[in-house]
Amino acid sequence: MLYSAAEQVYREVKESILSGDLPGGELISEGDIARRMELSRTPVREAFLRLEAEGWMRLYPKRGALVVPIADGEAENVVDARQMVETQSLRNIVDRPGALSALDAALRANLTDQHQIAERRDVAAFSAADADFHRLIVKAAGNPILDNFYSSLRERQRRMTARSLARDPSQLPRIIEDHSLLADLVAARDVDGFAAALLTHMHEVHGLERRGGTR
């Protein structure tokens, strides 16, 4: 698919933000991106304005664009929202054998991809596969409103996971183990077990304390 120059810049810069290649607090300039992509500044400016409107950047005239850091409390809020959406999605699937079987197959295929990506130590690709694993559960429920809402959480999740893995790449095998457990709980139709395991998984990956002060 062919994209306009502005769309190309938007996609590449946003991917760099989500993958952690452009960390929060980084200041970048239109000129740097234009030179790197061999483009004029006009499409870069258009892309930056779009990224600012979406909350990923803050533009400062004559200084550049600041990559907006992950806000205080954002990780906790994302985890809370994901817990509700993923658990309710599974609850909506467990009495639909066909949907549950298809979801199980999709989760197992995703796990195979995760193993291969982990061997390459590709954090950007792994954070995407990690987010896709969780979104498969939401998508399988067949509620387009929840699925669209979750797509915005997926982007925030990717960025959070990339940051966590950059801080501690040794987490990769444990994340896969957690996902294997979650897949088993899905197959067993154990919604309560899934909810508990999911919460533990998310708090450990992102280094968050539980409500009440425990991990």
LINCORSUL-V940551 format. One record per residue. SS is DSSP state (2 for helix, 1 for strand, 0 for the rest). OMEGA is omega in radians with two decimals (* if undefined). BURIAL is 1 if it has 9 or more other ideal C-beta (glycine too) atoms within 8 Angstrom, else 0. Layout:
# LINCORSUL-V940551
ss->(SS/SS)
omega->(OMEGA/OMEGA)
burial->(BURIAL/BURIAL)
This chain:
# LINCORSUL-V940551
ss->(0/0/0/0/2/2/2/2/2/2/2/2/2/2/2/2/2/2/2/0/0/0/0/0/0/0/1/1/0/2/2/2/2/2/2/2/2/0/0/0/2/2/2/2/2/2/2/2/2/2/2/2/2/0/0/0/1/1/1/1/0/0/0/1/1/1/1/0/0/0/0/0/0/2/2/2/2/2/2/2/2/2/2/2/2/2/2/2/2/2/2/2/2/0/0/0/2/2/2/2/2/2/2/2/2/2/2/2/2/2/2/2/2/2/2/2/2/2/2/2/0/0/2/2/2/2/2/2/2/2/2/2/2/2/2/2/2/2/2/2/0/0/0/2/2/2/2/2/2/2/2/2/2/2/2/2/2/2/2/2/2/2/2/2/2/2/2/0/2/2/2/2/2/2/2/2/2/2/2/2/2/2/2/2/2/2/2/0/0/0/2/2/2/2/2/2/2/2/2/2/2/2/2/2/2/2/0/0/0/0/0/0/0/0/0)
omega->(3.13/3.12/3.02/3.14/-3.14/3.13/3.11/3.14/-3.14/-3.10/-3.08/-3.11/3.13/3.09/3.12/3.10/-3.08/-3.11/-3.13/3.09/3.00/-3.07/3.06/-3.11/3.13/3.09/-3.13/-3.10/3.07/-3.09/3.14/-3.13/3.14/3.13/-3.11/-3.11/3.12/-3.14/3.00/-3.12/-3.05/3.11/3.10/3.12/3.12/3.14/3.14/3.12/3.11/3.12/3.07/3.14/3.13/3.07/-3.11/-3.10/2.98/-3.04/3.10/-3.11/3.10/3.12/-3.14/-3.11/3.12/3.02/-3.05/3.13/3.02/-3.01/3.04/3.12/-3.10/-3.11/3.12/-3.13/3.10/3.12/3.13/-3.12/3.13/3.14/-3.12/-3.05/-3.11/-3.13/3.12/3.10/3.11/3.12/-3.13/-3.06/-2.90/3.13/3.11/-3.02/-3.14/3.13/-3.13/3.13/3.13/3.12/3.13/3.14/-3.13/3.12/3.13/3.11/3.11/3.11/3.07/3.10/-3.13/3.11/-3.11/3.14/-3.14/3.12/3.12/-3.09/3.14/-3.05/-3.13/3.13/-3.13/3.14/3.09/3.13/3.09/3.13/3.13/3.12/-3.09/-3.12/3.08/-3.12/-3.14/-3.11/-3.09/-3.13/3.05/3.10/-3.04/3.13/3.09/-3.13/3.11/3.10/-3.09/-3.14/3.09/3.07/-3.12/-3.14/3.11/3.12/3.14/-3.11/3.12/-3.12/3.11/3.11/-3.14/-3.12/3.07/3.12/-3.09/-3.11/3.13/3.12/-3.03/-3.13/-3.12/3.10/3.11/3.08/3.10/3.14/3.09/3.10/3.14/3.11/3.10/3.14/3.04/-3.12/-3.14/-3.12/-3.12/-3.06/-3.12/3.09/3.10/-3.11/-3.14/-3.13/3.13/-3.12/3.10/-3.14/-3.07/3.14/-3.12/-3.13/-3.04/3.06/-3.08/3.03/3.03/3.02/-3.09/2.97/3.11/3.13/*)
burial->(0/0/0/0/1/1/1/1/1/1/1/1/1/1/1/1/1/1/1/1/0/1/1/0/0/0/1/1/0/1/0/0/1/1/0/0/1/0/1/0/1/0/1/1/1/1/1/1/1/1/1/1/0/0/0/1/1/0/1/0/0/0/0/1/1/1/1/1/0/0/0/0/0/1/1/0/0/1/1/0/1/1/1/0/1/1/1/1/1/1/0/1/1/1/0/0/0/0/1/1/0/1/1/1/0/1/1/1/0/1/1/0/1/1/1/0/1/1/0/0/0/0/1/1/1/1/1/1/1/1/1/1/1/1/1/1/1/1/0/1/1/0/1/0/0/1/1/0/1/1/1/0/1/1/1/1/1/1/1/1/1/1/1/1/1/0/0/0/0/0/1/1/0/1/1/1/0/1/1/1/1/1/1/0/1/1/0/0/0/0/1/0/1/1/1/0/1/1/1/1/1/1/1/1/1/1/0/1/0/1/0/0/0/0/0)
